[in-house]
Amino acid sequence: MKRDLFSPLESEKIAAARFLKYVLIDTQSDPNSKSFPSTEKQKDLSRLLVQELLDLGITDAHLDEWGYVYATIPSNSIKNVATICLCSHVDTSPDCSGAGVKPIIHFNWVGSDIVLPDDTTQVIKVLDHPDLKKQINNEIITASGTTLLGAYNKAGVAEIMAAV
């Protein structure tokens, strides 16, 4: 299977596009559940990932009964190299809704506090998040203020899928 190489900027755009799609899928966990995964809806994203992997030509992509996605990419190295596992989780915190997420891209962010429009009491303060200062003039993706974006895990999934 031939693979095209992408520039870092193209890879970044691919990961961002996937991320924006993945955050729309509600994968909120349930800490009181006795099932695994803790909510059946987490498998919605897992099924999408399997389909995307199959569409990319990964013939053994599959989902197990617990919602884990497995796939392998054959090595193209003539050397004997170790197998690499890329792993992330899809569930999001039960502390805030994961349904109806409206991601917002803040283009060319200027360094000011970010007031989330659907709940203006939700403010991402630069003072509380000093690492944000490193992102001036970059794009920042947030939720609109009434839901959880799910960036902690879905960004990892998007990066893995972009790498694939």
N, C-alpha and C positions, 0 to 999 in steps of 0.2 A: 504494500500500500504506500503510495507516494504522499509525502506530507510537504506542504508549503510552509516556509518560514515567514513569520510576520515581524515587522519592526516592533520595538517596545511600545511605541505610540499606538500602533494598530492592535497589539495585544491588549493594551489598556482599554481601548475602545470596545473590543470584543468582550472583555470581562465586565465592563460597565453595562453594556447592553444586556448581557445575560443576568447580571445582578438586578437590573431594573425589572426584568421579567420575573425573576425568582421571588422578589419581595412582595409581589402581588398575590402570591400563593400563601394562604393562611396555614402555618405549621405550628401554631401555638400548642405548647405542651400542657399536660394536666398532671400536677404533682400528686393528685389523689387517685390517679388511675392505677389499676393493677395490670393493665395490658402493656404490650411492648410492640411498637412504640406506644407512648402514653396516649396518643390520639391517632385515630385512623387517617385523619386528614394530612398527617405528615407524609404519608405514602403518596399523596398527590404530587408533591414535588419530586419524590423519588421516582415515580413512574415517568414523569417528564424527563428527568435526567437519563433514565434508561433509553427512552426514545431518542433523545438527542445523541447519545453515544452510538446507538444503532445507526442513526442518520449520518454520523461521522465515519461509519465503516467499522466500528468496533463490534465484531460479530458475536462475542460472548457476553455482551452486557446483559445483566439480569438483576432482578429484585428478589430478595428472599422474603420469607414470611414475616420477618421482623422489620422490614423496611430498609435493610441494607442494600446498597447498590454495589455490584461487583463488575469489574471489567478489566481486561488486560490489553496492553499494547505490546506487540512483539518487539524485541530489541532489533535495532538496525546496526548494532555494533559488531565488529568482527572480534572484539575482545570479549572475554568472559567477564561480564559486569554484574553487580548485585542488582536484585530486583528492588524497585522503589515502590513504596505504598504511599498514595496520596489519600488523606483521610480528613473528613469534615463531618459535621452533623447538621441536620436540617431543622431540628426543632427550635422554636423560639420560646422566650420566657412566658410563663403564665401570668406575669405581673401586669401585662397590658395587651390589649386586643391585637391580633395579627390579621383581622379581617378588614377589608376595605382600605388597605394601605394605599396612600397616595404619595409616592416618592416625588421629591422636589429636587431639581438640580439647581444649585446656586452657582451660576457661571461667574468666573473671574471674581471670586470672593475677595472683598476689599479689607477684611480683617475686623469687621464690626460684629457685635453680638448678633446671633441669628434668631429672630422671632418667628416662631412657627405659626403660619397663618390661620389654621383651623382651631387653634387654641393659643391665643396670644399670651397666655400666662406661661406657656412653655417657651423658654428662652435658653438657647445654648450660649452660655457666656464665655467669652474668651478668657476672662479672669479665672474661671473654674476649669478651663481646658487649655492651658498655655501652649500645648503642642499644636493647637490650631494655627498659631502664628506662622508655622512652617508652610501653611497651605494658602497663604495670600496669593492671589491671582490664579489659583487653581479652582477646579470645580469641586463642590462639596455636595453630597447627596444626603438629604434628611427625609424624615417622614413629615407629614403636614401638621402634626401636633396632637392627633387624637388616637394614634396607633403606634405600635412598635415597628420600626423599620425592619428589624431582623438582620442588621448588618453584621453582627458578630459572627454568625454562622453562614449566612447566605453569601457574604463576600468571599469566604473561604471556598464555598462550593463554586462560585463564579470563577474564581482564579484557577481552580482545578480544571474546570471545564474549558476555560480559555487555553490552558496549557495542553490539554488533550487536542 
